[in-house]
Amino acid sequence: MAGKSTGKKSGINRSGIAGKVRALIEKTVTDAGYCLWDVEYVKEGTEFDLVVTIDKDPFVTIDDCENVTRLINPILDEADPVPDSYYLEVFSAGAERDLKYPAHFNKFLGKRVKLGFFTGLSPEDAGEITSLCGSKSAEGTLTAYDDTSVTVRPGEDTAGPELRIELKKCSYIRSAFDGSEIEPDGDDGSGNGGNENDQNEDDQ
């Protein structure tokens, strides 16, 4: 679900911009009762998108996205942390969401997650789970994490073998959608779908 507006102004470090924006808006978003899940600054074709994803129990609505858009627009206008012309998009983090920070992993301990690997798993990495040798993806219950690795249990047996993999070998780590987090208004929790609130650049 999304609310959308237009910001203005040329390219510098995108992850640096995302970090600056997060620092600027996190307290405002949190004080309004939401979790600031992530901030990304991405280029889509010739356009730049500042993508803010939020979370809230039991789910995020279109109204929530529009509310957060209204709250953070003045902050971004005043601080002007983005050097490019961009679109601001506020989305629900969705049921299948990327896990990047300690708070993300804490929320999903004991739940199913999906992992992608840059290269096929080596026998050393796969360990006892020989069926995963050469695989570039896996799914399992998140049982542990630290600053350098995550551990998942692929099988349903609580005493079954676990896979511990270094974070640097993972192309993605995200929650697994099991159908239990359907949001209202026909949203499947994926974070896609929503409402746009366009503004002219001259108004920024």
C-alpha positions in Angstrom: 0.0 0.0 0.0 1.5 3.4 -0.9 1.2 7.1 -0.7 3.2 9.0 -3.3 4.4 12.6 -3.8 7.1 14.3 -5.8 10.3 15.8 -4.5 12.9 17.7 -6.5 16.4 18.3 -7.6 22.2 14.7 -9.2 23.5 11.5 -8.2 25.5 10.7 -5.2 25.8 7.6 -3.0 22.3 6.2 -2.8 22.8 4.2 0.3 24.2 7.3 2.0 21.0 9.2 1.0 18.8 6.5 2.4 20.7 6.6 5.7 20.3 10.3 6.0 16.6 10.1 5.3 16.2 7.4 7.8 17.9 9.4 10.5 15.7 12.4 9.6 12.3 10.7 9.7 12.6 7.7 12.1 11.5 9.5 15.2 8.5 11.1 13.5 7.4 7.8 12.1 7.9 6.0 15.4 6.1 8.7 17.4 3.1 8.3 15.1 2.8 4.6 16.0 4.6 3.0 13.1 7.8 1.0 12.7 10.1 2.4 10.0 11.0 -0.8 8.4 13.4 0.4 5.6 14.4 3.4 3.4 15.8 2.8 0.0 16.8 5.3 -2.7 16.6 3.6 -6.1 16.8 4.4 -9.8 14.0 3.1 -12.0 14.8 3.9 -15.6 15.4 7.6 -15.7 13.6 8.3 -12.4 14.6 8.2 -8.8 12.4 6.8 -6.1 12.7 7.3 -2.4 11.0 4.3 -1.0 9.9 4.2 2.6 8.4 1.0 4.0 6.5 0.9 7.3 5.0 -1.7 9.6 2.2 -1.6 12.2 0.2 -4.3 14.0 -2.0 -5.9 12.9 -1.5 -4.4 9.3 -0.8 -1.2 7.4 -3.6 0.4 5.5 -3.7 2.9 2.6 -4.6 5.6 5.1 -1.5 4.8 7.1 0.7 5.2 4.1 -0.9 8.5 3.2 -0.6 9.7 6.8 3.2 8.9 6.9 3.6 10.6 3.6 2.0 13.8 5.0 4.2 13.6 8.1 7.5 13.2 6.4 7.1 15.4 3.4 7.7 18.7 5.4 10.8 17.2 7.0 12.3 16.2 3.7 11.4 19.6 2.2 13.2 21.4 4.9 16.3 19.2 5.2 16.5 18.6 1.4 18.7 15.5 1.8 18.1 14.2 -1.8 20.1 15.9 -4.7 17.9 14.5 -7.5 14.4 14.9 -8.7 12.6 12.0 -7.0 9.3 10.4 -6.2 8.5 9.7 -2.5 6.7 6.4 -2.1 5.5 5.0 1.3 4.6 1.3 1.3 3.5 -1.4 3.7 6.5 -3.6 4.4 4.2 -6.5 3.3 4.2 -10.1 4.3 7.3 -11.0 2.3 9.8 -8.3 3.4 13.6 -8.0 3.3 15.3 -8.6 6.6 18.4 -6.3 7.1 18.6 -5.0 10.6 18.7 -6.7 14.1 15.1 -5.6 14.8 14.0 -7.3 11.6 15.6 -10.6 12.6 14.2 -10.4 16.1 10.7 -10.0 14.8 11.0 -13.1 12.7 12.8 -15.5 15.1 10.9 -18.7 15.0 9.2 -17.9 11.7 9.8 -19.0 8.2 12.2 -17.1 6.1 13.6 -17.4 2.6 17.3 -17.1 1.7 19.0 -16.5 -1.6 22.7 -17.2 -2.2 25.2 -15.5 -4.6 26.6 -18.9 -5.5 25.4 -22.5 -5.0 26.0 -23.8 -1.5 29.2 -25.6 -1.0 29.2 -29.0 0.8 31.0 -27.2 3.7 28.1 -24.6 3.9 25.4 -27.2 3.5 26.8 -29.4 6.2 24.4 -32.2 7.2 21.7 -30.9 4.8 23.3 -32.5 1.7 20.2 -31.9 -0.3 21.1 -28.2 -0.3 24.5 -28.7 -1.9 24.6 -26.5 -5.0 21.4 -24.7 -4.2 21.1 -21.0 -4.6 18.1 -20.7 -2.3 16.6 -22.2 0.8 13.6 -21.8 3.1 13.3 -22.6 6.8 12.6 -21.4 10.3 14.9 -18.7 11.5 16.5 -20.0 14.7 19.4 -17.6 15.3 21.3 -14.6 13.9 24.3 -12.5 14.7 26.4 -9.7 13.1 27.9 -12.1 10.5 25.5 -15.0 10.0 22.0 -16.4 10.2 20.8 -19.9 11.1 17.7 -21.6 9.7 16.1 -25.0 10.1 14.8 -26.1 6.7 12.8 -29.1 7.9 9.7 -29.3 10.1 11.4 -31.4 12.8 12.4 -29.1 15.7 15.4 -31.3 16.3 16.4 -31.4 12.7 19.7 -30.2 11.2 20.2 -26.5 10.8 21.9 -24.4 8.1 24.3 -21.6 9.3 25.3 -19.3 6.6 27.4 -16.1 6.5 25.4 -12.9 5.7 28.0 -12.0 3.0 27.0 -15.1 1.1 23.3 -14.2 1.0 21.8 -12.2 -1.9 18.6 -11.7 0.1 16.9 -12.8 3.3 13.2 -12.2 3.6 10.2 -13.4 5.4 8.1 -16.2 3.9 4.4 -15.5 3.1 2.3 -18.3 4.4 -1.2 -16.8 3.6 -1.9 -15.8 7.2 -1.2 -12.1 6.8 -3.9 -11.0 4.2 -4.5 -7.3 4.5 -7.8 -5.5 3.9 -8.9 -4.0 0.6 -7.5 -6.9 -1.4 -3.9 -6.4 -0.5 -2.0 -9.6 -0.2 0.6 -8.1 2.1 3.2 -7.9 -0.6 3.5 -4.1 -0.3 2.4 -3.6 -3.9 -0.8 -1.7 -4.5 -1.9 1.5 -2.8 -2.7 5.0 -3.5 -0.8 7.9 -5.2 -0.7 11.5 -4.1 1.2 13.4 -6.8 2.5 16.9 -6.3 4.2 19.2 -8.7 7.9 19.7 -8.3 7.3 23.5 -8.1 5.3 22.9 -4.9 8.3 21.3 -3.1 
